[in-house]
């Protein structure tokens, strides 16, 4: 479960989720905008209770602490992450802060919270639905829980880079550090295209390419909606893809139907998650469901390839060809990136500087907030 991350982090003595906060004002602005996009107005958190799961190094936690909550509790399974977060939060002496060194599923208290925050820690668990259900149970009635998500489509560019990395190093007895140093020049050429990136390159490579994910699962916005439908209503998402033209006076029933509306909007616009260079795509619900299934298949095939099943690489190639067929009417540039990246994972070359692969990134991580009924 949550030790899917921790065992790798502990083994290598890392907590590879640090942020560049040399410009603290810019860092706080990023976090403020994220919360506001999700309907969590930062000023309203003063005097409230917050529970954060998976703070990692604590770089994002300091913004939550700066909002002056009455109680701020954090749950982290990685000992280095606990120590790093403790140091980051030391300046906030006027806040009641409590750190719990615990796997998520082992954490049990009776208290409920106004805001429960789980960023970058539920996707890629071995049992993300069980973890998410447990996390959401700590939301007060009327309170908000926030998750981040990855889909096979939004994460496909990383899936390609993971397979490229695996193919480059398979059957070679490289150490963890050697792999990092060998892949870094190639990936740095890719990461420089993410102009607003705030993570350090080494951390991203360790967390996204070298960390074993072959026994883990995705966690998507549709997953969360189906999982929490009896206890929570979706509030907002980032990026925003829902248009709701209903008049508020017509929404008088206990169930505002926002979950259903969000699912409908999601499947009519999820192509926008594939390539961050393009947006404003709209398509049929059926197209979106097919796209989602192709992305999930790509994730599962990647896991099998990383488990050593080389027979799955041709199946992966065929799946990408299927994707290319349905994406072609929308974006030739995306198709070009898919073709080039597919060629490179079949014949990996660490000296390649092909821009069609390097410039292609999906909208890897999404967020959604849910109100506890």
LUMROKE-40094 format. One record per residue (C-alpha): residue number from 1; x, y, z negated. Coordinates in nm, 2 decimals. Layout:
BEGIN
num:NUM; X:X; Y:Y; Z:Z
...
//
This chain:
BEGIN
num:1; X:0.00; Y:0.00; Z:0.00
num:2; X:0.16; Y:0.33; Z:-0.10
num:3; X:0.49; Y:0.15; Z:-0.15
num:4; X:0.51; Y:0.13; Z:0.23
num:5; X:0.69; Y:0.46; Z:0.21
num:6; X:0.85; Y:0.43; Z:-0.13
num:7; X:1.05; Y:0.11; Z:-0.07
num:8; X:1.22; Y:0.26; Z:0.23
num:9; X:1.28; Y:0.60; Z:0.05
num:10; X:1.42; Y:0.43; Z:-0.26
num:11; X:1.64; Y:0.19; Z:-0.07
num:12; X:1.81; Y:0.48; Z:0.12
num:13; X:1.79; Y:0.74; Z:-0.16
num:14; X:1.59; Y:0.98; Z:0.05
num:15; X:1.28; Y:1.20; Z:0.03
num:16; X:1.28; Y:1.31; Z:0.40
num:17; X:1.00; Y:1.56; Z:0.39
num:18; X:1.18; Y:1.88; Z:0.30
num:19; X:1.08; Y:2.21; Z:0.45
num:20; X:1.29; Y:2.51; Z:0.55
num:21; X:1.16; Y:2.78; Z:0.30
num:22; X:1.44; Y:3.03; Z:0.34
num:23; X:1.17; Y:3.27; Z:0.45
num:24; X:0.93; Y:3.21; Z:0.17
num:25; X:0.68; Y:3.46; Z:0.29
num:26; X:0.65; Y:3.28; Z:0.63
num:27; X:0.62; Y:2.94; Z:0.45
num:28; X:0.34; Y:3.07; Z:0.23
num:29; X:0.16; Y:3.23; Z:0.53
num:30; X:0.17; Y:2.89; Z:0.71
num:31; X:0.02; Y:2.72; Z:0.40
num:32; X:-0.24; Y:2.99; Z:0.35
num:33; X:-0.35; Y:2.97; Z:0.71
num:34; X:-0.38; Y:2.59; Z:0.68
num:35; X:-0.60; Y:2.60; Z:0.37
num:36; X:-0.82; Y:2.88; Z:0.52
num:37; X:-0.87; Y:2.69; Z:0.84
num:38; X:-1.00; Y:2.40; Z:0.63
num:39; X:-1.25; Y:2.62; Z:0.44
num:40; X:-1.04; Y:2.62; Z:0.12
num:41; X:-1.00; Y:3.00; Z:0.06
num:42; X:-0.68; Y:3.02; Z:-0.14
num:43; X:-0.79; Y:3.30; Z:-0.38
num:44; X:-1.08; Y:3.08; Z:-0.50
num:45; X:-0.84; Y:2.82; Z:-0.64
num:46; X:-0.72; Y:3.05; Z:-0.92
num:47; X:-0.82; Y:2.89; Z:-1.25
num:48; X:-0.93; Y:2.57; Z:-1.07
num:49; X:-0.80; Y:2.21; Z:-1.10
num:50; X:-0.58; Y:2.06; Z:-0.83
num:51; X:-0.46; Y:1.70; Z:-0.78
num:52; X:-0.19; Y:1.64; Z:-0.51
num:53; X:-0.09; Y:1.30; Z:-0.38
num:54; X:0.25; Y:1.25; Z:-0.22
num:55; X:0.41; Y:1.59; Z:-0.28
num:56; X:0.74; Y:1.45; Z:-0.15
num:57; X:1.00; Y:1.71; Z:-0.22
num:58; X:0.75; Y:1.97; Z:-0.35
num:59; X:0.81; Y:2.23; Z:-0.08
num:60; X:0.43; Y:2.25; Z:-0.01
num:61; X:0.34; Y:2.21; Z:-0.37
num:62; X:0.49; Y:2.55; Z:-0.47
num:63; X:0.23; Y:2.73; Z:-0.26
num:64; X:-0.06; Y:2.55; Z:-0.45
num:65; X:0.12; Y:2.64; Z:-0.77
num:66; X:0.15; Y:3.00; Z:-0.66
num:67; X:-0.24; Y:3.02; Z:-0.65
num:68; X:-0.25; Y:2.99; Z:-1.03
num:69; X:-0.47; Y:2.69; Z:-1.08
num:70; X:-0.57; Y:2.61; Z:-1.44
num:71; X:-0.44; Y:2.25; Z:-1.40
num:72; X:-0.21; Y:2.10; Z:-1.13
num:73; X:-0.13; Y:1.73; Z:-1.14
num:74; X:0.08; Y:1.55; Z:-0.88
num:75; X:0.12; Y:1.18; Z:-0.80
num:76; X:0.44; Y:1.06; Z:-0.63
num:77; X:0.59; Y:0.70; Z:-0.61
num:78; X:0.94; Y:0.79; Z:-0.50
num:79; X:1.17; Y:0.87; Z:-0.79
num:80; X:1.38; Y:1.12; Z:-0.58
num:81; X:1.05; Y:1.29; Z:-0.47
num:82; X:0.95; Y:1.32; Z:-0.84
num:83; X:1.28; Y:1.48; Z:-0.93
num:84; X:1.28; Y:1.72; Z:-0.63
num:85; X:0.92; Y:1.83; Z:-0.70
num:86; X:1.00; Y:1.88; Z:-1.07
num:87; X:1.28; Y:2.12; Z:-0.98
num:88; X:1.07; Y:2.30; Z:-0.72
num:89; X:0.80; Y:2.36; Z:-0.98
num:90; X:1.02; Y:2.48; Z:-1.26
num:91; X:0.96; Y:2.85; Z:-1.20
num:92; X:0.58; Y:2.81; Z:-1.26
num:93; X:0.60; Y:2.81; Z:-1.64
num:94; X:0.25; Y:2.96; Z:-1.69
num:95; X:0.07; Y:2.67; Z:-1.52
num:96; X:-0.03; Y:2.34; Z:-1.68
num:97; X:0.16; Y:2.10; Z:-1.45
num:98; X:0.18; Y:1.73; Z:-1.49
num:99; X:0.37; Y:1.49; Z:-1.26
num:100; X:0.28; Y:1.12; Z:-1.24
num:101; X:0.54; Y:0.88; Z:-1.12
num:102; X:0.31; Y:0.62; Z:-0.97
num:103; X:0.20; Y:0.43; Z:-0.66
num:104; X:-0.13; Y:0.58; Z:-0.55
num:105; X:-0.33; Y:0.27; Z:-0.60
num:106; X:-0.19; Y:0.23; Z:-0.95
num:107; X:-0.29; Y:0.59; Z:-1.05
num:108; X:-0.60; Y:0.59; Z:-1.27
num:109; X:-0.74; Y:0.87; Z:-1.48
num:110; X:-1.10; Y:0.97; Z:-1.56
num:111; X:-1.06; Y:1.34; Z:-1.47
num:112; X:-1.21; Y:1.49; Z:-1.16
num:113; X:-1.07; Y:1.78; Z:-0.96
num:114; X:-1.19; Y:2.08; Z:-0.77
num:115; X:-0.93; Y:2.02; Z:-0.49
num:116; X:-0.77; Y:1.69; Z:-0.41
num:117; X:-0.48; Y:1.72; Z:-0.16
num:118; X:-0.33; Y:1.43; Z:0.04
num:119; X:-0.10; Y:1.54; Z:0.32
num:120; X:0.12; Y:1.32; Z:0.52
num:121; X:0.08; Y:1.02; Z:0.29
num:122; X:-0.22; Y:0.81; Z:0.39
num:123; X:-0.15; Y:0.74; Z:0.76
num:124; X:0.11; Y:0.47; Z:0.80
num:125; X:0.02; Y:0.29; Z:0.48
num:126; X:-0.04; Y:-0.08; Z:0.50
num:127; X:-0.40; Y:-0.03; Z:0.37
num:128; X:-0.48; Y:0.34; Z:0.44
num:129; X:-0.86; Y:0.30; Z:0.39
num:130; X:-0.83; Y:0.16; Z:0.04
num:131; X:-0.58; Y:0.44; Z:-0.05
num:132; X:-0.81; Y:0.71; Z:0.10
num:133; X:-1.11; Y:0.58; Z:-0.09
num:134; X:-0.92; Y:0.58; Z:-0.41
num:135; X:-0.79; Y:0.93; Z:-0.36
num:136; X:-1.13; Y:1.07; Z:-0.27
num:137; X:-1.28; Y:0.93; Z:-0.59
num:138; X:-1.11; Y:1.21; Z:-0.79
num:139; X:-1.31; Y:1.49; Z:-0.63
num:140; X:-1.56; Y:1.67; Z:-0.84
num:141; X:-1.92; Y:1.70; Z:-0.71
num:142; X:-1.90; Y:2.00; Z:-0.48
num:143; X:-1.52; Y:1.98; Z:-0.48
num:144; X:-1.31; Y:1.93; Z:-0.17
num:145; X:-1.06; Y:1.65; Z:-0.07
num:146; X:-0.82; Y:1.71; Z:0.22
num:147; X:-0.64; Y:1.45; Z:0.42
num:148; X:-0.40; Y:1.46; Z:0.71
num:149; X:-0.44; Y:1.21; Z:1.00
num:150; X:-0.26; Y:1.05; Z:1.30
num:151; X:-0.43; Y:0.89; Z:1.60
num:152; X:-0.27; Y:0.67; Z:1.85
num:153; X:-0.33; Y:0.94; Z:2.11
num:154; X:-0.20; Y:1.23; Z:1.90
num:155; X:0.10; Y:1.02; Z:1.80
num:156; X:0.17; Y:0.86; Z:2.14
num:157; X:0.48; Y:1.08; Z:2.21
num:158; X:0.62; Y:0.96; Z:1.88
num:159; X:0.53; Y:0.60; Z:1.96
num:160; X:0.73; Y:0.64; Z:2.28
num:161; X:1.03; Y:0.78; Z:2.09
num:162; X:1.01; Y:0.51; Z:1.83
num:163; X:1.01; Y:0.24; Z:2.10
num:164; X:1.30; Y:0.42; Z:2.27
num:165; X:1.49; Y:0.42; Z:1.94
num:166; X:1.42; Y:0.05; Z:1.87
num:167; X:1.52; Y:-0.04; Z:2.23
num:168; X:1.85; Y:0.16; Z:2.19
num:169; X:1.95; Y:-0.01; Z:1.87
num:170; X:1.81; Y:-0.37; Z:1.89
num:171; X:2.07; Y:-0.65; Z:1.86
num:172; X:2.32; Y:-0.40; Z:1.74
num:173; X:2.45; Y:-0.40; Z:1.38
num:174; X:2.44; Y:-0.03; Z:1.32
num:175; X:2.41; Y:0.11; Z:0.97
num:176; X:2.13; Y:0.35; Z:0.87
num:177; X:2.37; Y:0.65; Z:0.89
num:178; X:2.51; Y:0.53; Z:1.22
num:179; X:2.16; Y:0.51; Z:1.37
num:180; X:2.08; Y:0.86; Z:1.25
num:181; X:2.40; Y:1.01; Z:1.40
num:182; X:2.36; Y:0.83; Z:1.73
num:183; X:2.00; Y:0.92; Z:1.79
num:184; X:2.02; Y:1.28; Z:1.66
num:185; X:2.17; Y:1.45; Z:1.97
num:186; X:1.90; Y:1.29; Z:2.19
num:187; X:1.61; Y:1.38; Z:1.96
num:188; X:1.74; Y:1.73; Z:1.88
num:189; X:1.69; Y:1.81; Z:2.25
num:190; X:1.33; Y:1.71; Z:2.20
num:191; X:1.27; Y:1.88; Z:1.87
num:192; X:1.39; Y:2.21; Z:1.99
num:193; X:1.07; Y:2.24; Z:2.19
num:194; X:0.87; Y:2.26; Z:1.87
num:195; X:0.92; Y:2.63; Z:1.82
num:196; X:0.73; Y:2.64; Z:1.49
num:197; X:0.89; Y:2.33; Z:1.33
num:198; X:0.98; Y:2.38; Z:0.97
num:199; X:1.12; Y:2.04; Z:0.88
num:200; X:1.49; Y:1.96; Z:0.90
num:201; X:1.59; Y:1.75; Z:1.20
num:202; X:1.75; Y:1.47; Z:0.99
num:203; X:1.44; Y:1.44; Z:0.77
num:204; X:1.21; Y:1.42; Z:1.07
num:205; X:1.43; Y:1.15; Z:1.24
num:206; X:1.45; Y:0.94; Z:0.92
num:207; X:1.08; Y:0.97; Z:0.85
num:208; X:0.94; Y:0.94; Z:1.20
num:209; X:1.19; Y:0.71; Z:1.38
num:210; X:1.40; Y:0.51; Z:1.14
num:211; X:1.14; Y:0.44; Z:0.87
num:212; X:0.99; Y:0.09; Z:0.94
num:213; X:0.62; Y:0.13; Z:1.03
num:214; X:0.57; Y:-0.21; Z:1.20
num:215; X:0.34; Y:-0.33; Z:0.91
num:216; X:0.14; Y:-0.02; Z:0.87
num:217; X:-0.18; Y:0.13; Z:1.01
num:218; X:-0.31; Y:0.46; Z:1.14
num:219; X:-0.57; Y:0.68; Z:0.97
num:220; X:-0.80; Y:0.89; Z:1.18
num:221; X:-1.07; Y:1.15; Z:1.13
num:222; X:-1.33; Y:0.90; Z:1.26
num:223; X:-1.19; Y:0.65; Z:1.01
num:224; X:-1.24; Y:0.90; Z:0.72
num:225; X:-1.59; Y:1.00; Z:0.83
num:226; X:-1.70; Y:0.64; Z:0.84
num:227; X:-1.52; Y:0.56; Z:0.51
num:228; X:-1.66; Y:0.85; Z:0.31
num:229; X:-2.01; Y:0.89; Z:0.47
num:230; X:-2.19; Y:0.79; Z:0.15
num:231; X:-1.99; Y:1.02; Z:-0.08
num:232; X:-1.86; Y:1.31; Z:0.12
num:233; X:-1.96; Y:1.54; Z:0.41
num:234; X:-1.69; Y:1.67; Z:0.64
num:235; X:-1.63; Y:2.05; Z:0.60
num:236; X:-1.38; Y:2.16; Z:0.86
num:237; X:-1.09; Y:2.03; Z:1.07
num:238; X:-0.76; Y:2.16; Z:1.19
num:239; X:-0.74; Y:2.19; Z:1.48
num:240; X:-1.10; Y:2.31; Z:1.50
num:241; X:-1.30; Y:2.12; Z:1.76
num:242; X:-1.66; Y:2.14; Z:1.63
num:243; X:-1.91; Y:2.40; Z:1.76
num:244; X:-2.23; Y:2.41; Z:1.54
num:245; X:-2.50; Y:2.63; Z:1.68
num:246; X:-2.76; Y:2.53; Z:1.42
num:247; X:-2.93; Y:2.81; Z:1.21
num:248; X:-2.84; Y:2.77; Z:0.85
num:249; X:-3.21; Y:2.80; Z:0.75
num:250; X:-3.28; Y:2.49; Z:0.95
num:251; X:-3.03; Y:2.29; Z:0.74
num:252; X:-3.25; Y:2.23; Z:0.43
num:253; X:-3.20; Y:1.86; Z:0.39
num:254; X:-2.95; Y:1.69; Z:0.16
num:255; X:-2.76; Y:1.55; Z:0.46
num:256; X:-2.66; Y:1.83; Z:0.69
num:257; X:-2.55; Y:1.58; Z:0.96
num:258; X:-2.21; Y:1.74; Z:0.99
num:259; X:-2.04; Y:1.39; Z:0.99
num:260; X:-2.24; Y:1.29; Z:1.30
num:261; X:-2.18; Y:1.62; Z:1.47
num:262; X:-1.81; Y:1.61; Z:1.41
num:263; X:-1.78; Y:1.26; Z:1.55
num:264; X:-1.96; Y:1.36; Z:1.86
num:265; X:-1.74; Y:1.67; Z:1.91
num:266; X:-1.43; Y:1.47; Z:1.83
num:267; X:-1.49; Y:1.20; Z:2.10
num:268; X:-1.57; Y:1.48; Z:2.36
num:269; X:-1.24; Y:1.66; Z:2.31
num:270; X:-0.98; Y:1.42; Z:2.18
num:271; X:-0.78; Y:1.43; Z:2.50
num:272; X:-0.65; Y:1.76; Z:2.36
num:273; X:-0.45; Y:1.56; Z:2.11
num:274; X:-0.23; Y:1.40; Z:2.38
num:275; X:-0.02; Y:1.69; Z:2.49
num:276; X:0.03; Y:2.01; Z:2.29
num:277; X:0.11; Y:2.21; Z:2.61
num:278; X:-0.26; Y:2.19; Z:2.72
num:279; X:-0.59; Y:2.24; Z:2.55
num:280; X:-0.96; Y:2.32; Z:2.61
num:281; X:-1.03; Y:1.98; Z:2.77
num:282; X:-1.39; Y:1.85; Z:2.75
num:283; X:-1.50; Y:1.51; Z:2.86
num:284; X:-1.77; Y:1.25; Z:2.80
num:285; X:-1.81; Y:1.07; Z:2.47
num:286; X:-1.74; Y:0.74; Z:2.64
num:287; X:-1.41; Y:0.87; Z:2.78
num:288; X:-1.31; Y:0.98; Z:2.43
num:289; X:-1.39; Y:0.64; Z:2.28
num:290; X:-1.19; Y:0.47; Z:2.56
num:291; X:-0.90; Y:0.71; Z:2.50
num:292; X:-0.90; Y:0.64; Z:2.13
num:293; X:-0.90; Y:0.26; Z:2.19
num:294; X:-0.60; Y:0.29; Z:2.42
num:295; X:-0.41; Y:0.50; Z:2.16
num:296; X:-0.49; Y:0.24; Z:1.89
num:297; X:-0.37; Y:-0.04; Z:2.12
num:298; X:-0.04; Y:0.15; Z:2.19
num:299; X:0.02; Y:0.17; Z:1.81
num:300; X:-0.05; Y:-0.20; Z:1.76
num:301; X:0.18; Y:-0.29; Z:2.05
num:302; X:0.46; Y:-0.07; Z:1.91
num:303; X:0.43; Y:-0.25; Z:1.58
num:304; X:0.46; Y:-0.59; Z:1.75
num:305; X:0.76; Y:-0.47; Z:1.96
num:306; X:0.93; Y:-0.34; Z:1.64
num:307; X:0.86; Y:-0.69; Z:1.49
num:308; X:1.07; Y:-0.83; Z:1.76
num:309; X:0.80; Y:-0.95; Z:2.00
num:310; X:0.97; Y:-0.85; Z:2.33
num:311; X:0.68; Y:-0.99; Z:2.53
num:312; X:0.47; Y:-0.70; Z:2.42
num:313; X:0.68; Y:-0.44; Z:2.61
num:314; X:0.53; Y:-0.53; Z:2.95
num:315; X:0.19; Y:-0.52; Z:2.79
num:316; X:0.27; Y:-0.17; Z:2.65
num:317; X:0.38; Y:-0.06; Z:3.00
num:318; X:0.05; Y:-0.18; Z:3.15
num:319; X:-0.14; Y:0.00; Z:2.88
num:320; X:0.04; Y:0.33; Z:2.96
num:321; X:-0.04; Y:0.27; Z:3.33
num:322; X:-0.41; Y:0.24; Z:3.23
num:323; X:-0.38; Y:0.57; Z:3.04
num:324; X:-0.21; Y:0.74; Z:3.33
num:325; X:-0.51; Y:0.65; Z:3.56
num:326; X:-0.77; Y:0.82; Z:3.34
num:327; X:-0.55; Y:1.12; Z:3.25
num:328; X:-0.44; Y:1.19; Z:3.60
num:329; X:-0.75; Y:1.40; Z:3.69
num:330; X:-0.68; Y:1.63; Z:3.40
num:331; X:-0.30; Y:1.69; Z:3.39
num:332; X:-0.03; Y:1.60; Z:3.64
num:333; X:0.23; Y:1.74; Z:3.40
num:334; X:0.12; Y:1.50; Z:3.12
num:335; X:0.13; Y:1.21; Z:3.37
num:336; X:0.48; Y:1.30; Z:3.47
num:337; X:0.59; Y:1.29; Z:3.10
num:338; X:0.42; Y:0.95; Z:3.05
num:339; X:0.60; Y:0.80; Z:3.36
num:340; X:0.94; Y:0.94; Z:3.26
num:341; X:0.91; Y:0.83; Z:2.90
num:342; X:0.79; Y:0.48; Z:3.00
num:343; X:1.10; Y:0.45; Z:3.23
num:344; X:1.33; Y:0.55; Z:2.94
num:345; X:1.19; Y:0.31; Z:2.69
num:346; X:1.25; Y:0.03; Z:2.94
num:347; X:1.60; Y:0.15; Z:3.02
num:348; X:1.71; Y:0.35; Z:2.72
num:349; X:1.98; Y:0.61; Z:2.77
num:350; X:2.09; Y:0.81; Z:2.47
num:351; X:2.26; Y:1.06; Z:2.71
num:352; X:1.93; Y:1.14; Z:2.89
num:353; X:1.82; Y:1.51; Z:2.88
num:354; X:1.51; Y:1.47; Z:3.09
num:355; X:1.28; Y:1.76; Z:3.02
num:356; X:0.96; Y:1.58; Z:3.11
num:357; X:1.01; Y:1.36; Z:2.81
num:358; X:1.18; Y:1.61; Z:2.58
num:359; X:0.90; Y:1.87; Z:2.63
num:360; X:0.61; Y:1.63; Z:2.57
num:361; X:0.47; Y:1.63; Z:2.22
num:362; X:0.12; Y:1.54; Z:2.11
num:363; X:-0.08; Y:1.72; Z:1.84
num:364; X:0.07; Y:1.46; Z:1.60
num:365; X:-0.10; Y:1.55; Z:1.27
num:366; X:-0.46; Y:1.67; Z:1.22
num:367; X:-0.63; Y:1.77; Z:0.89
num:368; X:-0.99; Y:1.75; Z:0.77
num:369; X:-1.16; Y:1.87; Z:0.45
num:370; X:-1.45; Y:1.69; Z:0.29
num:371; X:-1.70; Y:1.81; Z:0.03
num:372; X:-1.80; Y:1.56; Z:-0.24
num:373; X:-2.18; Y:1.51; Z:-0.23
//
